[in-house]
Amino acid sequence: MRVFVVTAPRTAAVVEIDPPVARPWEVVVAVSRVGICGTDVEFFTGEMAYLHQGHAEYPIRLGHEWCGIVTAVGHEVEPGWLGRRVTGDTMIGCGRCRRCLKGLHWVCSDRVEIGIRGGSPGALAEQLAVPAAALHALPDTLDDRAGALVEPGGNALRAVRAATLVPGDRALILGLGTIGLMAGMFARAQGAEVHLMGRSQRSIDFARTLGFDHVWRHDEHPTPPWDAVIDASNSADLPARALDLVEPGGRIVCIGLAGSPSRIDTRLLALRDVTAVGILGASAGLAGAIGAFADGSVDPRPLVAATVGIDQVAEVLAGWRPVGARQGPKILVDPHA
């Protein structure tokens, strides 16, 4: 089968390897669509922190936002999975440690992350082997575009849940990438008054096409009060700004990762009785994202700008956008094209 492999910073190729075989407790999935995200770009450029922390190394097979069809099941796997459309959890815990036994497998110190950490092969391939326990079935009402967006959707949903919004609350979301825009969609679906802040006019204009009336430039100063501020950006200075903007007694949620350390004044955090929450991964939000996509309360498909073949992935990671691409931030890959 054909797979996409990054072998060094800005060096990648599509190669032929033997297809996977389902081991006990695993399935093999014929991959239908894969989303390219900022983490993949950082692996391509060599900036991803895991490369410098010993959690990942080249060569690496990327791809952690995916959907497909189960084509084989291993020993001890329920045969009913065969032929089902699925997506899956990126975070695979050891299953034995205290964190895993508490249901927090996504912060297991010995976890692997599909296409990211611990040498676990990713989904930028024609087929992918996945633990059956990581699978989530997709209803037929969700097409492959929505299926590949469940993973970022789960991240966005977890961020919104952490903000503890109730109808009528005012939420400010920093960053207009896929996670920020979907966080806005989930917050709006919960009845919050959603405001978004971005840097480029293009992203601001696109956010408005999604029905968001309150979209600000990063150098503007929206008027508080903000009951919650979600930082979905990659800017090191924005967590401190989130703390400045949020109401006393409110919440700031950090889901974006900057390339350098962010700093906040913990005196303000304490004196204003603000709760700060960090979010890692989509695990606890995957089922909720599938449900919201299925019932139509959130439609992620307008975020997809284009779908490309596996031979074009390196160009996309280097910043290329296909001719005729729409405005959205997400590029999907059809590994069989």
MITOR-89491 format. One record per residue (C-alpha): chain; x, y, z; residue number from 0; residue in three letters. Coordinates in Angstrom, 1 decimal. Layout:
N
chain, east, north, up, resi, resn
A, X, Y, Z, NUM, ALA
...
! end
This chain:
337
chain, east, north, up, resi, resn
A, 0.0, 0.0, 0.0, 0, MET
A, 1.0, 3.7, -0.4, 1, ARG
A, 1.9, 5.7, 2.7, 2, VAL
A, 3.2, 9.2, 3.3, 3, PHE
A, 6.4, 9.4, 5.3, 4, VAL
A, 8.3, 12.4, 6.7, 5, VAL
A, 12.0, 11.4, 6.9, 6, THR
A, 13.6, 14.7, 8.0, 7, ALA
A, 12.5, 18.4, 8.3, 8, PRO
A, 10.9, 19.4, 5.0, 9, ARG
A, 11.7, 16.0, 3.5, 10, THR
A, 8.9, 13.6, 2.7, 11, ALA
A, 7.9, 10.9, 0.2, 12, ALA
A, 5.1, 8.6, -0.7, 13, VAL
A, 6.4, 5.0, -0.5, 14, VAL
A, 5.1, 1.5, -1.0, 15, GLU
A, 5.0, -0.8, 2.1, 16, ILE
A, 3.2, -4.0, 3.0, 17, ASP
A, -0.3, -3.4, 4.3, 18, PRO
A, -1.0, -4.0, 8.0, 19, PRO
A, -2.4, -7.2, 9.4, 20, VAL
A, -4.9, -7.0, 12.3, 21, ALA
A, -3.3, -8.3, 15.4, 22, ARG
A, -5.4, -9.5, 18.4, 23, PRO
A, -7.7, -6.7, 19.6, 24, TRP
A, -7.0, -4.7, 16.4, 25, GLU
A, -8.9, -3.9, 13.2, 26, VAL
A, -7.6, -2.7, 9.8, 27, VAL
A, -9.3, 0.3, 8.3, 28, VAL
A, -9.4, 1.3, 4.7, 29, ALA
A, -8.8, 5.0, 5.1, 30, VAL
A, -11.4, 7.2, 3.3, 31, SER
A, -10.3, 10.8, 4.3, 32, ARG
A, -7.6, 12.3, 6.5, 33, VAL
A, -7.4, 15.9, 7.7, 34, GLY
A, -4.1, 17.8, 7.7, 35, ILE
A, -3.6, 20.0, 10.8, 36, CYS
A, -1.1, 22.3, 12.4, 37, GLY
A, 0.6, 19.4, 14.3, 38, THR
A, 1.4, 17.7, 11.0, 39, ASP
A, 2.9, 21.0, 9.7, 40, VAL
A, 5.1, 21.2, 12.8, 41, GLU
A, 6.4, 17.7, 12.2, 42, PHE
A, 7.1, 18.5, 8.6, 43, PHE
A, 9.0, 21.7, 9.5, 44, THR
A, 10.8, 20.0, 12.5, 45, GLY
A, 9.3, 22.4, 15.1, 46, GLU
A, 7.0, 19.9, 16.8, 47, MET
A, 8.0, 19.7, 20.5, 48, ALA
A, 7.7, 15.9, 20.6, 49, TYR
A, 10.7, 15.7, 18.3, 50, LEU
A, 12.8, 17.5, 20.8, 51, HIS
A, 11.4, 15.7, 23.9, 52, GLN
A, 12.1, 12.2, 22.7, 53, GLY
A, 8.4, 11.3, 22.2, 54, HIS
A, 8.7, 11.1, 18.4, 55, ALA
A, 11.5, 10.7, 15.8, 56, GLU
A, 11.9, 10.5, 12.0, 57, TYR
A, 10.8, 8.8, 10.0, 58, PRO
A, 7.2, 9.4, 11.0, 59, ILE
A, 3.9, 8.5, 9.3, 60, ARG
A, 1.5, 11.3, 9.9, 61, LEU
A, -2.3, 11.5, 10.1, 62, GLY
A, -4.5, 11.5, 13.2, 63, HIS
A, -7.8, 13.0, 11.9, 64, GLU
A, -9.4, 10.3, 9.8, 65, TRP
A, -12.4, 8.1, 8.9, 66, CYS
A, -12.7, 4.9, 6.9, 67, GLY
A, -14.2, 1.4, 6.7, 68, ILE
A, -13.2, -1.6, 8.7, 69, VAL
A, -11.9, -4.3, 6.3, 70, THR
A, -10.4, -6.8, 8.8, 71, ALA
A, -10.7, -7.7, 12.4, 72, VAL
A, -8.2, -9.5, 14.6, 73, GLY
A, -8.7, -12.2, 17.2, 74, HIS
A, -10.8, -11.1, 20.2, 75, GLU
A, -12.5, -8.3, 18.2, 76, VAL
A, -16.3, -8.2, 17.8, 77, GLU
A, -17.0, -9.3, 14.2, 78, PRO
A, -19.8, -6.8, 13.9, 79, GLY
A, -17.1, -4.1, 13.3, 80, TRP
A, -16.4, -5.5, 9.9, 81, LEU
A, -17.7, -3.3, 7.1, 82, GLY
A, -18.6, -0.4, 9.5, 83, ARG
A, -17.7, 3.2, 8.8, 84, ARG
A, -15.6, 4.5, 11.7, 85, VAL
A, -13.3, 7.1, 13.1, 86, THR
A, -11.0, 6.6, 16.1, 87, GLY
A, -9.3, 8.0, 19.1, 88, ASP
A, -5.8, 9.4, 18.6, 89, THR
A, -4.7, 8.7, 22.2, 90, MET
A, -3.9, 5.1, 23.0, 91, ILE
A, -3.1, 4.6, 26.7, 92, GLY
A, -1.4, 1.6, 28.3, 93, CYS
A, -4.6, 0.5, 29.9, 94, GLY
A, -2.9, -0.4, 33.2, 95, ARG
A, -1.7, 2.7, 34.9, 96, CYS
A, -3.6, 4.8, 37.4, 97, ARG
A, -4.5, 7.4, 34.8, 98, ARG
A, -5.9, 4.9, 32.4, 99, CYS
A, -7.8, 3.1, 35.1, 100, LEU
A, -9.4, 6.5, 36.1, 101, LYS
A, -10.5, 6.9, 32.5, 102, GLY
A, -7.8, 9.5, 31.6, 103, LEU
A, -6.0, 7.5, 29.0, 104, HIS
A, -5.2, 10.6, 27.0, 105, TRP
A, -2.7, 11.7, 29.6, 106, VAL
A, -1.1, 8.3, 30.2, 107, CYS
A, 2.6, 8.8, 30.4, 108, SER
A, 3.1, 5.7, 28.3, 109, ASP
A, 0.5, 6.5, 25.7, 110, ARG
A, 1.1, 6.4, 22.0, 111, VAL
A, -0.7, 8.8, 19.7, 112, GLU
A, -1.7, 7.7, 16.2, 113, ILE
A, 0.4, 9.6, 13.7, 114, GLY
A, 2.1, 11.7, 16.4, 115, ILE
A, 3.8, 10.0, 19.3, 116, ARG
A, 5.6, 6.8, 20.2, 117, GLY
A, 6.1, 5.5, 16.6, 118, GLY
A, 2.4, 4.7, 16.1, 119, SER
A, 1.8, 4.9, 12.3, 120, PRO
A, -0.7, 7.5, 11.1, 121, GLY
A, -3.6, 7.5, 8.7, 122, ALA
A, -1.9, 9.2, 5.7, 123, LEU
A, -2.0, 5.7, 4.1, 124, ALA
A, -4.4, 3.5, 2.2, 125, GLU
A, -4.9, 1.4, 5.3, 126, GLN
A, -4.4, 1.8, 9.1, 127, LEU
A, -4.3, -0.7, 11.9, 128, ALA
A, -6.2, 0.6, 15.0, 129, VAL
A, -7.0, -0.9, 18.4, 130, PRO
A, -10.7, -1.8, 18.3, 131, ALA
A, -11.2, -0.1, 21.7, 132, ALA
A, -10.3, 3.2, 20.0, 133, ALA
A, -13.1, 3.0, 17.4, 134, LEU
A, -16.2, 5.2, 17.2, 135, HIS
A, -18.9, 4.2, 14.7, 136, ALA
A, -20.1, 6.8, 12.3, 137, LEU
A, -23.8, 7.1, 11.3, 138, PRO
A, -24.6, 6.9, 7.6, 139, ASP
A, -25.9, 10.5, 7.8, 140, THR
A, -22.3, 11.7, 8.2, 141, LEU
A, -20.2, 11.9, 5.0, 142, ASP
A, -16.5, 11.4, 4.8, 143, ASP
A, -15.8, 15.2, 5.2, 144, ARG
A, -17.6, 15.3, 8.6, 145, ALA
A, -16.1, 11.9, 9.6, 146, GLY
A, -12.6, 13.2, 9.2, 147, ALA
A, -13.4, 16.3, 11.2, 148, LEU
A, -14.6, 14.4, 14.3, 149, VAL
A, -11.2, 14.5, 15.9, 150, GLU
A, -10.8, 18.3, 15.8, 151, PRO
A, -14.4, 18.5, 16.6, 152, GLY
A, -13.9, 16.5, 19.8, 153, GLY
A, -11.1, 18.9, 20.8, 154, ASN
A, -13.3, 21.9, 20.2, 155, ALA
A, -16.2, 20.4, 22.1, 156, LEU
A, -14.0, 19.6, 25.1, 157, ARG
A, -12.8, 23.3, 25.1, 158, ALA
A, -16.4, 24.5, 25.1, 159, VAL
A, -17.4, 22.1, 27.8, 160, ARG
A, -14.5, 23.3, 30.0, 161, ALA
A, -15.8, 26.9, 29.6, 162, ALA
A, -19.1, 25.8, 31.3, 163, THR
A, -21.2, 28.1, 29.2, 164, LEU
A, -24.9, 28.4, 29.7, 165, VAL
A, -27.4, 30.1, 27.4, 166, PRO
A, -26.9, 33.8, 27.3, 167, GLY
A, -23.2, 33.8, 28.4, 168, ASP
A, -20.8, 35.8, 26.3, 169, ARG
A, -17.8, 33.8, 25.0, 170, ALA
A, -14.7, 35.1, 23.2, 171, LEU
A, -12.7, 32.7, 21.1, 172, ILE
A, -9.1, 33.6, 20.1, 173, LEU
A, -8.0, 32.0, 16.9, 174, GLY
A, -9.8, 31.3, 13.6, 175, LEU
A, -8.4, 28.0, 12.7, 176, GLY
A, -10.4, 24.7, 12.6, 177, THR
A, -10.5, 24.3, 16.4, 178, ILE
A, -11.4, 27.9, 17.0, 179, GLY
A, -14.2, 28.0, 14.4, 180, LEU
A, -15.6, 24.7, 15.6, 181, MET
A, -15.4, 25.9, 19.2, 182, ALA
A, -17.5, 28.8, 18.1, 183, GLY
A, -20.0, 26.5, 16.5, 184, MET
A, -20.4, 24.4, 19.6, 185, PHE
A, -20.6, 27.4, 21.9, 186, ALA
A, -23.3, 28.9, 19.6, 187, ARG
A, -25.2, 25.6, 19.6, 188, ALA
A, -25.3, 25.8, 23.4, 189, GLN
A, -26.9, 29.2, 23.3, 190, GLY
A, -23.9, 31.4, 24.0, 191, ALA
A, -23.3, 34.8, 22.4, 192, GLU
A, -20.1, 34.0, 20.5, 193, VAL
A, -17.4, 36.5, 19.6, 194, HIS
A, -14.3, 35.5, 17.6, 195, LEU
A, -10.9, 37.1, 17.2, 196, MET
A, -8.4, 36.5, 14.4, 197, GLY
A, -5.4, 38.0, 12.7, 198, ARG
A, -6.0, 37.8, 8.9, 199, SER
A, -8.8, 39.6, 7.0, 200, GLN
A, -9.3, 36.4, 5.0, 201, ARG
A, -10.0, 34.3, 8.1, 202, SER
A, -12.3, 37.0, 9.5, 203, ILE
A, -14.3, 37.2, 6.3, 204, ASP
A, -14.6, 33.4, 6.2, 205, PHE
A, -15.8, 33.3, 9.8, 206, ALA
A, -18.6, 35.7, 8.9, 207, ARG
A, -19.8, 33.4, 6.2, 208, THR
A, -20.4, 30.8, 8.9, 209, LEU
A, -23.0, 33.1, 10.5, 210, GLY
A, -20.9, 34.7, 13.2, 211, PHE
A, -21.8, 38.4, 13.5, 212, ASP
A, -19.2, 39.3, 16.1, 213, HIS
A, -15.7, 38.8, 14.5, 214, VAL
A, -12.8, 41.0, 15.6, 215, TRP
A, -9.2, 41.7, 14.4, 216, ARG
A, -6.5, 40.8, 16.9, 217, HIS
A, -5.6, 44.5, 17.3, 218, ASP
A, -9.2, 45.5, 18.2, 219, GLU
A, -10.5, 45.5, 21.7, 220, HIS
A, -13.9, 43.8, 22.1, 221, PRO
A, -15.9, 45.2, 25.0, 222, THR
A, -16.2, 42.8, 28.0, 223, PRO
A, -17.8, 41.3, 30.0, 224, PRO
A, -16.6, 37.8, 28.8, 225, TRP
A, -17.9, 34.9, 30.9, 226, ASP
A, -15.3, 32.7, 29.2, 227, ALA
A, -12.3, 33.1, 26.8, 228, VAL
A, -11.1, 30.2, 24.8, 229, ILE
A, -7.5, 30.5, 23.4, 230, ASP
A, -7.4, 28.3, 20.3, 231, ALA
A, -4.5, 30.2, 18.8, 232, SER
A, -0.8, 29.5, 18.5, 233, ASN
A, 0.3, 32.9, 19.9, 234, SER
A, 2.3, 32.9, 23.1, 235, ALA
A, 0.9, 36.3, 24.1, 236, ASP
A, -2.8, 35.4, 24.0, 237, LEU
A, -3.2, 33.4, 27.2, 238, PRO
A, -2.2, 36.5, 29.1, 239, ALA
A, -4.7, 38.6, 27.1, 240, ARG
A, -7.4, 36.0, 27.8, 241, ALA
A, -6.8, 36.5, 31.5, 242, LEU
A, -7.0, 40.3, 31.1, 243, ASP
A, -10.3, 40.0, 29.2, 244, LEU
A, -12.2, 37.4, 31.1, 245, VAL
A, -14.7, 38.4, 33.8, 246, GLU
A, -13.8, 37.9, 37.5, 247, PRO
A, -15.1, 34.4, 38.4, 248, GLY
A, -15.0, 33.4, 34.7, 249, GLY
A, -12.9, 30.8, 32.9, 250, ARG
A, -10.1, 30.8, 30.4, 251, ILE
A, -9.5, 27.6, 28.4, 252, VAL
A, -6.2, 26.9, 26.6, 253, CYS
A, -6.3, 24.5, 23.8, 254, ILE
A, -3.9, 26.2, 21.3, 255, GLY
A, -0.2, 25.5, 21.6, 256, LEU
A, 2.4, 28.2, 20.9, 257, ALA
A, 5.9, 27.6, 19.7, 258, GLY
A, 7.4, 29.3, 22.7, 259, SER
A, 6.3, 29.5, 26.4, 260, PRO
A, 3.2, 31.5, 27.3, 261, SER
A, 3.2, 33.5, 30.5, 262, ARG
A, 0.3, 34.7, 32.7, 263, ILE
A, 0.3, 36.6, 35.9, 264, ASP
A, -1.0, 34.2, 38.5, 265, THR
A, -1.7, 37.0, 40.9, 266, ARG
A, -4.4, 38.2, 38.5, 267, LEU
A, -5.6, 34.6, 38.2, 268, LEU
A, -6.0, 34.4, 42.0, 269, ALA
A, -7.2, 37.9, 42.8, 270, LEU
A, -9.9, 37.7, 40.1, 271, ARG
A, -10.9, 34.1, 41.0, 272, ASP
A, -10.5, 33.0, 37.4, 273, VAL
A, -10.4, 29.3, 36.6, 274, THR
A, -7.8, 28.3, 33.9, 275, ALA
A, -8.2, 25.0, 32.1, 276, VAL
A, -5.9, 23.2, 29.7, 277, GLY
A, -7.3, 20.8, 27.1, 278, ILE
A, -5.2, 17.9, 25.5, 279, LEU
A, -6.8, 15.8, 22.9, 280, GLY
A, -10.3, 14.9, 21.7, 281, ALA
A, -10.8, 11.6, 23.5, 282, SER
A, -13.6, 12.6, 25.8, 283, ALA
A, -15.3, 14.7, 23.1, 284, GLY
A, -15.4, 12.3, 20.2, 285, LEU
A, -18.9, 10.8, 20.9, 286, ALA
A, -20.3, 14.2, 21.6, 287, GLY
A, -18.9, 15.6, 18.3, 288, ALA
A, -20.4, 12.7, 16.3, 289, ILE
A, -23.7, 13.3, 18.0, 290, GLY
A, -23.7, 17.1, 17.2, 291, ALA
A, -22.7, 16.5, 13.6, 292, PHE
A, -25.4, 13.8, 13.2, 293, ALA
A, -28.2, 15.9, 14.7, 294, ASP
A, -27.2, 19.0, 12.6, 295, GLY
A, -26.6, 21.3, 15.6, 296, SER
A, -23.0, 21.7, 14.3, 297, VAL
A, -22.0, 21.3, 10.6, 298, ASP
A, -18.2, 21.2, 10.1, 299, PRO
A, -18.2, 20.7, 6.4, 300, ARG
A, -17.9, 24.3, 5.3, 301, PRO
A, -14.5, 24.3, 7.0, 302, LEU
A, -13.1, 22.0, 4.2, 303, VAL
A, -11.4, 24.0, 1.6, 304, ALA
A, -10.3, 21.1, -0.7, 305, ALA
A, -9.5, 17.4, -0.9, 306, THR
A, -6.2, 16.4, -2.4, 307, VAL
A, -4.4, 13.1, -3.2, 308, GLY
A, -1.7, 11.6, -1.1, 309, ILE
A, 1.0, 12.7, -3.6, 310, ASP
A, 0.1, 16.4, -2.9, 311, GLN
A, 0.5, 16.2, 0.9, 312, VAL
A, 4.1, 17.5, 1.1, 313, ALA
A, 3.0, 20.6, -0.9, 314, GLU
A, 0.1, 21.2, 1.4, 315, VAL
A, 2.4, 20.9, 4.5, 316, LEU
A, 4.7, 23.4, 2.8, 317, ALA
A, 1.9, 25.9, 2.5, 318, GLY
A, 0.4, 25.3, -0.9, 319, TRP
A, -3.3, 25.5, -1.4, 320, ARG
A, -4.9, 23.8, -4.4, 321, PRO
A, -6.2, 26.0, -7.3, 322, VAL
A, -9.9, 26.5, -6.7, 323, GLY
A, -9.7, 25.8, -3.0, 324, ALA
A, -12.5, 27.3, -1.0, 325, ARG
A, -11.9, 29.7, 2.0, 326, GLN
A, -12.0, 27.2, 4.8, 327, GLY
A, -8.9, 26.3, 6.9, 328, PRO
A, -9.0, 22.5, 6.4, 329, LYS
A, -7.4, 20.4, 3.7, 330, ILE
A, -8.5, 16.8, 3.5, 331, LEU
A, -6.6, 13.9, 1.8, 332, VAL
A, -8.0, 11.0, -0.1, 333, ASP
A, -5.3, 8.4, 0.3, 334, PRO
A, -6.6, 6.4, -2.7, 335, HIS
A, -6.6, 9.4, -5.1, 336, ALA
! end
